[in-house]
Every structure is written in C-alpha cells, then in structure tokens.
Amino acid sequence: MKHMDKTFARQNETVGSNYIEITLAIIMPPLAVLMNRGLTNQFFICSVLTLLGFIPGMIYAFFILFSDMKDDKLAEDMEPKS
C-alpha cells in the first residue's frame, strides 16, 4: 500500500511540474528547457532559436519537454511490476 502512495505522490508532483514547464515553454522557452535539462546544449540551442524567432524557440522547447515526458513514460513502463 505504501508503494502505491509513493507512486501516486510522484505522479502528482510530475503532473504539476509538467504544467509549469509547459507554461514556461509558451512564455519563455529557454527557461523551460533550463528547468528540464539544466545548462546543456539544448538550452543554448533553444536560446538561439528564440532570439532568431520566438516561434522556433517555442517549438524546440516543446520538442524537448515532450520527448523527455515520453522517455519517462517508457522508463516507467519498463520497470518490473511487483
């Protein structure tokens, strides 16, 4: 029972975090990528794309966020169920 409670809490925390990151991806795309991936090449690419045009930066930020969400879901599905 405790395992289910921890899993449920982790999912709720992730859902809330996802909403914040999606909102930031709309308002300020590089900040959303920075929060999601840290100070990596993806952040600098998103910053340059945002400076060149806001829409390309926003599209790239969504690509980074949703690819990360997909990877988390795949990893969760691969975990053994006990």
C-alpha positions in Angstrom: 0.0 0.0 0.0 2.8 2.4 0.8 4.4 1.8 -2.6 1.2 2.8 -4.3 1.0 6.0 -2.2 4.6 7.0 -3.1 3.9 6.3 -6.8 0.7 8.4 -6.7 2.5 11.2 -5.0 5.4 11.1 -7.5 2.9 11.1 -10.4 1.0 14.1 -9.0 4.3 16.0 -8.5 5.3 15.2 -12.0 1.9 16.4 -13.4 2.2 19.7 -11.6 5.8 20.2 -12.8 4.7 19.4 -16.3 2.1 22.2 -16.3 4.7 24.7 -15.1 7.2 23.6 -17.7 4.6 23.8 -20.5 3.5 27.3 -19.3 7.1 28.4 -19.3 7.7 26.9 -22.8 4.9 29.2 -24.0 6.1 32.3 -22.1 9.9 31.9 -22.1 11.1 28.7 -23.9 14.8 28.7 -22.8 13.8 28.9 -19.2 11.6 25.8 -19.6 14.5 23.9 -21.2 16.8 25.1 -18.5 14.5 23.8 -15.8 14.0 20.5 -17.6 17.5 19.7 -18.8 19.8 22.1 -17.0 22.6 24.1 -18.5 23.2 21.9 -21.6 23.5 22.3 -25.3 19.7 22.1 -25.6 19.4 25.3 -23.5 21.8 27.2 -25.8 20.1 25.9 -28.9 16.7 27.0 -27.6 18.1 30.4 -26.6 19.5 30.9 -30.1 16.3 29.8 -31.8 14.3 32.1 -29.5 16.5 35.0 -30.4 16.1 34.2 -34.1 12.4 34.0 -33.8 10.1 33.3 -30.9 8.1 30.5 -32.5 11.1 28.3 -33.4 12.3 28.5 -29.8 8.9 27.6 -28.5 8.6 24.6 -30.9 12.0 23.4 -29.9 11.2 23.8 -26.2 8.0 21.7 -26.7 10.0 19.1 -28.5 12.5 18.8 -25.6 9.8 18.7 -23.0 7.6 16.2 -24.7 10.5 13.9 -25.7 11.5 13.9 -22.0 8.0 13.1 -20.9 7.8 10.3 -23.5 11.2 8.9 -22.2 9.9 9.0 -18.6 6.7 7.1 -19.6 8.7 4.5 -21.4 11.1 4.0 -18.5 8.1 3.7 -16.1 6.5 1.0 -18.4 9.8 -0.9 -18.4 10.0 -1.1 -14.6 9.1 -4.6 -13.3 5.8 -4.7 -11.5 5.8 -6.4 -8.1 
